[in-house]
Amino acid sequence: MFFWRKKKPAETEEVLPQEEAAEESAETSVEADLPEGGEPAAETADMISYDGYEEEAEAEDAAEAAFTGNGDEIISEEIGQNAEAFSGEYEETDDPFAAAEEAAEEKPVKKKGFFKRLFAGMSKTRNSLADGLRSLFGGSKIDEDFYEELEEILIMADIGVTTTEGILEGLRAKVKEQKIKEPAECRDLLMATIREQMAVPDDAYEFENHPSVILMVGVNGVGKTTTCGKIAGSLRADGKRVLLAAADTFRAAATEQLVEWSHRAGCEIIAAKEGADPAAVVFDAVTAAKARKADVLICDTAGRLHNKKNLMDELGKINRVIDREYPDAHRETFVVLDGTTGQNALVQAREFNEIANITGIVITKLDGTAKGGIAIAIQKELGIPVKYIGVGEKIDDMQKFDPDAFVEALFEPVGETVSE
């Protein structure tokens, strides 16, 4: 395993004895989780792979080409031998986070103006609602035709049948209670009803107040690695000490990509060679997080499907390592969903929740879809809070979920035109 800080010139590197010892101890620890007579998973990636993985990852790897500059390059050698290409050397210091934090201070993460980006990013969803709502709220009366048309408009925005029914039920109750007669008066009531559906629990971000471990899961191509980097940047901007763990050791260039994001966020990273046992990487990351008193450890994992038994078993092994080595840590498991997939994102969230203790939803790519209503459906139907949303590629284009800001960005004032 390797631990990087600031970049250095492309010279030779040295694997420290303590790093070798840490890797050996990690492999020994992980072996304890193997069936009797099993072989250490760190020796081969074949034990935790599945047929068709390469095909499923093909689209994601193609997308990575633009990011890395060489999407076909596979990191086939020990990461320590390529360290100068994307990281820096390991050097002792009284404060192992000092260099990363100093670098972050030079380029502080700017969080201002996120609502403006959210408003612009949600334009496709908002435009899909605008014409219908403008006509509906400009009508003459509230009757069954009014509610049926509103139901159709909401479903077309991918809010979903079940969630839409709940919204309409709440709206009907408010209209009756307040004796509303004019459709134009229903707009604010509709927005208030949706806000109620998306309320975030008071303890949603309690992990920020304790030493915590966040495990990032999801299928291929949803943006887990970039999400790890962006959330790390957000936490760093709040003054937290963050450590990243590159536990996606299967996808080509995944580690290299996360190392680049660690530089952008100004935090440290623990990684290993491609094909190494992800649980061994997490073991070393947990050890480093405790020793360096990190506030939050964020673990990137390989893309997987709920019905791929070997990969789900590997995820279980990672969880056991964390439970055993860091029992006092506050645990979070975030499932990352691609907002452009609409109802498929809801299906993915439901399936992952059946096999993992999902504590939060992260929705990416909301700026590229007319299906932003899926965020409402996911939180309502699963009872799992949406904690972060992303509306762009920059490090500060992902922020904590704010129901009020989201609803404001989802609905344009009647009679106004939204510019792209």
C-alpha positions in Angstrom: 0.0 0.0 0.0 1.1 3.5 -0.6 0.5 6.9 0.9 1.0 10.1 -1.1 1.2 13.8 -0.5 2.6 16.5 -2.7 3.9 15.9 -6.3 7.5 15.4 -7.0 9.7 15.3 -10.1 9.7 12.1 -12.0 12.5 10.3 -10.2 12.9 6.9 -8.6 10.8 6.0 -5.6 11.3 3.8 -2.5 9.0 1.4 -0.9 9.4 1.9 2.8 9.7 -1.1 5.1 6.7 0.0 7.1 4.6 0.1 4.0 5.6 -3.4 3.1 4.8 -4.5 6.6 1.4 -2.7 6.4 0.6 -4.5 3.2 1.5 -7.9 4.7 -0.5 -7.2 7.8 -3.5 -6.2 5.6 -3.3 -9.4 3.6 -3.0 -11.4 6.7 -6.0 -9.7 8.2 -8.1 -10.1 5.1 -7.3 -13.8 4.9 -9.1 -14.3 8.2 -12.3 -13.5 6.3 -11.7 -16.2 3.6 -13.4 -19.6 3.7 -11.3 -22.4 5.2 -8.7 -23.4 2.7 -9.2 -20.3 0.6 -6.4 -18.3 -1.1 -5.7 -14.6 -0.2 -7.7 -12.5 -2.6 -4.8 -10.0 -2.8 -2.9 -12.5 -4.9 -5.4 -12.3 -7.8 -8.2 -10.2 -9.0 -10.0 -13.2 -10.6 -11.5 -14.3 -7.3 -13.6 -11.2 -7.1 -14.5 -10.5 -10.7 -17.4 -11.6 -12.8 -18.2 -12.5 -16.4 -19.1 -9.5 -18.4 -17.5 -6.9 -16.0 -15.3 -5.5 -18.8 -18.4 -5.1 -21.1 -20.3 -3.3 -18.3 -17.4 -1.0 -17.6 -16.7 -0.2 -21.3 -18.8 2.9 -21.4 -17.3 4.2 -18.2 -13.7 3.5 -19.4 -14.5 5.4 -22.6 -15.6 8.4 -20.6 -12.5 8.2 -18.5 -10.4 8.7 -21.7 -11.3 12.4 -21.6 -10.3 12.7 -18.0 -7.0 10.8 -18.0 -5.9 11.6 -21.5 -5.4 7.9 -22.2 -8.4 5.8 -21.6 -6.8 2.6 -23.0 -3.8 2.7 -20.6 -4.0 0.1 -18.0 -2.0 0.5 -14.8 -0.4 -2.9 -14.8 2.6 -2.2 -12.7 2.9 -1.6 -9.0 1.5 1.9 -8.2 4.6 2.6 -6.3 6.6 2.3 -9.5 4.4 4.8 -11.2 4.0 7.2 -8.3 5.8 10.1 -10.0 3.2 10.1 -12.8 0.3 11.1 -10.6 1.2 11.6 -6.9 4.3 12.2 -4.8 6.7 10.6 -2.5 6.0 9.5 1.1 7.9 11.6 3.6 7.7 11.7 7.3 6.2 14.8 9.0 4.8 15.8 12.3 1.5 16.4 10.7 0.9 14.0 7.7 -2.0 16.2 6.5 0.0 19.4 6.5 1.1 19.3 2.9 -2.3 18.4 1.5 -4.0 21.1 3.5 -1.4 23.7 2.5 -2.1 22.9 -1.1 -5.8 23.2 -0.5 -5.4 26.6 1.1 -3.7 27.8 -2.1 -6.8 26.9 -4.1 -9.7 27.1 -1.7 -12.9 25.3 -2.6 -15.5 27.9 -3.4 -19.0 27.0 -2.3 -20.8 30.3 -3.1 -23.2 30.5 -6.0 -24.3 26.8 -5.9 -27.9 27.8 -6.0 -27.3 29.6 -9.3 -25.6 26.5 -10.7 -28.4 24.3 -9.4 -31.0 26.6 -11.0 -29.2 26.5 -14.3 -28.5 22.7 -14.0 -32.2 21.9 -13.4 -33.3 23.9 -16.5 -34.1 20.8 -18.5 -36.4 19.3 -15.8 -37.9 22.7 -15.1 -38.6 23.3 -18.8 -40.3 19.9 -19.0 -42.7 21.1 -16.3 -43.0 24.7 -17.2 -45.5 24.7 -20.1 -47.8 22.2 -18.5 -47.9 23.9 -15.2 -48.2 27.4 -16.7 -51.3 26.3 -18.6 -52.7 24.3 -15.6 -52.3 27.1 -13.0 -53.7 29.6 -15.5 -56.9 27.7 -15.7 -60.3 28.7 -14.3 -61.2 26.0 -11.7 -59.9 23.1 -9.5 -61.7 19.9 -10.4 -60.8 16.3 -11.2 -59.5 17.3 -14.6 -57.1 19.7 -12.9 -55.7 16.9 -10.6 -55.5 14.4 -13.5 -53.6 16.8 -15.7 -51.2 17.7 -12.8 -50.7 14.0 -12.1 -49.6 13.4 -15.8 -47.2 16.4 -15.7 -45.5 15.2 -12.5 -45.2 11.6 -13.7 -43.6 12.9 -17.0 -41.0 14.6 -14.8 -40.1 11.1 -13.4 -41.5 11.9 -10.0 -43.1 8.4 -10.2 -46.6 7.1 -9.8 -46.4 6.3 -6.1 -44.8 9.6 -5.1 -47.1 11.6 -7.4 -50.1 10.0 -5.7 -48.7 11.1 -2.3 -48.1 14.6 -3.5 -51.6 14.9 -4.9 -53.2 13.5 -1.7 -51.3 16.2 0.3 -52.3 18.9 -2.2 -56.0 17.9 -2.1 -56.0 18.1 1.7 -54.4 21.6 1.7 -56.8 22.9 -0.9 -59.8 21.6 1.0 -58.4 22.9 4.4 -57.6 26.3 3.1 -60.7 26.5 0.8 -58.6 27.3 -2.3 -60.7 28.0 -5.4 -58.2 29.4 -7.9 -55.6 27.1 -9.6 -53.0 29.9 -9.5 -53.1 29.6 -5.7 -52.1 25.9 -5.9 -48.5 26.5 -7.1 -47.2 27.5 -3.7 -49.2 24.7 -2.1 -47.7 22.2 -4.6 -44.2 23.4 -3.8 -44.8 23.2 0.0 -46.1 19.6 -0.4 -43.1 18.5 -2.4 -40.8 20.1 0.2 -42.5 18.0 2.9 -41.8 14.9 0.8 -38.1 15.7 0.7 -37.4 16.8 4.2 -33.8 15.9 5.3 -33.5 14.5 8.8 -31.8 16.6 11.4 -29.0 14.0 11.9 -28.4 13.5 8.1 -24.9 14.9 8.4 -24.1 13.7 11.9 -21.1 11.9 10.5 -19.3 15.2 10.2 -19.2 15.4 14.0 -17.5 12.1 14.6 -14.6 10.1 13.2 -16.4 8.5 10.2 -16.1 6.0 7.4 -18.1 6.5 4.2 -18.4 3.6 1.8 -19.4 4.6 -1.7 -21.3 2.0 -3.8 -23.2 1.9 -7.0 -23.2 0.5 -10.5 -20.6 1.3 -13.2 -20.7 4.7 -14.8 -22.7 6.6 -12.2 -19.7 8.7 -11.1 -18.6 7.1 -7.8 -14.9 8.1 -8.1 -15.6 11.8 -8.9 -18.3 11.8 -6.2 -15.6 10.7 -3.6 -13.4 13.6 -4.7 -16.1 16.2 -4.7 -17.5 15.2 -1.3 -13.9 15.2 0.0 -13.5 18.7 -1.4 -16.7 19.9 0.3 -15.6 18.4 3.7 -12.1 20.0 3.3 -13.7 23.3 2.7 -15.5 22.9 6.0 -12.1 22.3 7.7 -12.3 18.5 8.0 -9.3 16.2 7.6 -10.2 13.7 4.9 -8.5 10.5 3.8 -9.5 8.7 0.5 -9.2 5.0 -0.1 -8.8 3.8 -3.7 -10.6 0.4 -3.2 -11.8 0.2 -6.8 -8.8 -1.9 -7.9 -10.5 -3.4 -11.0 -11.3 -0.6 -13.4 -8.3 0.7 -15.4 -7.2 4.1 -14.3 -9.6 4.3 -11.4 -6.9 4.8 -8.8 -5.1 7.3 -11.0 -8.4 9.3 -11.3 -9.0 9.3 -7.6 -5.4 10.4 -6.9 -6.0 13.4 -9.2 -9.2 14.2 -7.3 -7.3 13.9 -4.0 -4.9 16.6 -5.3 -7.8 18.8 -6.2 -9.5 18.4 -2.8 -6.2 18.7 -0.9 -6.4 15.4 1.0 -4.4 12.3 1.4 -5.0 9.0 -0.4 -4.2 5.3 0.3 -4.0 3.0 -2.8 -2.5 -0.2 -4.1 -1.7 -1.9 -7.4 -4.4 -2.7 -9.9 -6.0 -6.0 -9.1 -5.1 -6.0 -5.4 -7.7 -7.0 -2.8 -10.0 -4.0 -2.1 -10.4 -5.1 1.5 -6.6 -5.0 2.0 -6.6 -1.4 0.7 -9.4 -0.5 3.1 -7.5 -2.2 5.9 -4.5 0.0 5.4 -6.7 3.1 4.9 -8.5 2.5 8.2 -5.1 2.0 9.9 -3.9 5.3 8.5 -7.1 7.1 9.3 -6.8 6.1 13.0 -3.1 6.9 13.2 -3.5 10.3 11.5 -6.7 11.2 13.3 -8.6 11.8 10.1 -12.1 13.1 10.5 -13.6 11.3 7.6 -12.4 8.3 5.5 -14.1 7.9 2.1 -13.7 4.6 0.4 -14.3 4.3 -3.3 -15.4 0.9 -4.5 -15.8 -1.0 -7.8 -19.0 -0.7 -9.7 -21.2 -3.7 -9.1 -24.7 -5.1 -9.6 -26.8 -6.5 -6.8 -27.0 -9.9 -8.5 -23.3 -10.4 -8.9 -22.6 -12.6 -5.9 -18.8 -12.5 -5.9 -18.7 -8.7 -5.9 -21.3 -8.5 -3.3 -19.4 -10.9 -1.1 -16.3 -8.7 -1.6 -18.3 -5.7 -0.4 -19.3 -7.7 2.6 -15.7 -8.4 3.3 -14.8 -4.7 3.2 -17.6 -4.0 5.7 -16.2 -6.7 8.0 -12.8 -5.2 7.9 -14.1 -1.8 8.9 -16.3 -3.2 11.6 -13.4 -5.2 13.1 -10.6 -2.6 12.7 -12.6 0.6 13.4 -15.6 -0.3 15.5 -15.9 3.2 17.0 -16.2 5.0 13.7 -19.5 6.4 12.6 -20.6 4.4 9.5 -22.2 5.7 6.3 -22.9 3.9 3.1 -23.9 6.1 0.2 -25.3 4.8 -3.1 -24.4 7.0 -6.1 -27.2 7.2 -8.7 -27.1 8.8 -12.2 -30.0 11.3 -12.4 -30.2 10.8 -16.2 -31.4 7.2 -15.8 -34.7 8.2 -14.2 -36.7 5.3 -12.8 -33.8 3.0 -13.3 -32.0 5.0 -10.6 -34.9 4.2 -8.2 -34.6 0.5 -9.0 -30.9 0.6 -8.4 -31.3 2.3 -5.0 -34.0 -0.2 -4.0 -31.8 -3.2 -4.9 -28.7 -1.9 -3.2 -30.8 -1.1 -0.1 -31.8 -4.8 0.1 -28.2 -6.0 0.4 -26.5 -3.1 2.1 -27.4 -0.7 4.9 -27.8 2.4 2.7 -27.8 5.5 4.8 -27.7 8.2 2.0 -28.4 8.9 -1.6 -26.0 10.9 -3.9 -27.6 11.9 -7.2 -25.2 13.0 -10.0 -25.6 14.6 -13.5 -28.8 16.4 -12.6 -27.6 19.1 -15.1 -27.9 16.7 -18.0 -31.5 15.4 -17.6 -35.1 16.3 -17.8 -35.8 13.7 -15.1 -34.7 15.6 -12.0 -38.0 14.6 -10.3 -36.4 11.2 -9.6 -34.8 12.8 -6.6 -38.3 13.3 -5.1 -39.3 9.8 -5.9 -36.2 8.1 -4.4 -36.5 9.9 -1.0 -40.2 9.4 -0.7 -40.4 5.8 -1.7 -37.3 4.4 0.0 -37.3 6.7 3.1 -33.6 7.2 2.5 -32.5 10.9 2.5 -30.8 12.4 -0.5 -27.7 13.9 1.0 -25.7 15.2 -1.9 -26.6 16.3 -5.5 -24.3 17.1 -8.4 -24.9 19.5 -11.2 -21.5 19.8 -13.0 -18.0 18.5 -13.3 -16.2 21.0 -11.1 -15.2 20.1 -7.5 -17.7 22.5 -6.0 -20.5 21.4 -8.3 -21.7 18.9 -5.7 -23.2 20.1 -2.4 -25.4 19.0 0.4 -29.0 18.5 -0.6 -31.2 21.5 0.3 -35.0 20.7 -0.3 -35.9 24.4 -0.4 -33.3 25.3 -3.0 -34.1 22.1 -5.0 -37.8 22.9 -5.2 -37.1 26.5 -6.0 -34.9 25.4 -8.9 -37.5 22.8 -10.0 -40.3 25.3 -10.5 -40.1 28.6 -12.4 -42.5 31.4 -11.5 -45.6 31.2 -13.6 -45.4 33.6 -16.6 -41.6 33.8 -16.6 -39.3 32.3 -19.2 -36.3 30.3 -18.1 -33.1 31.0 -20.1 -30.8 28.1 -20.7 
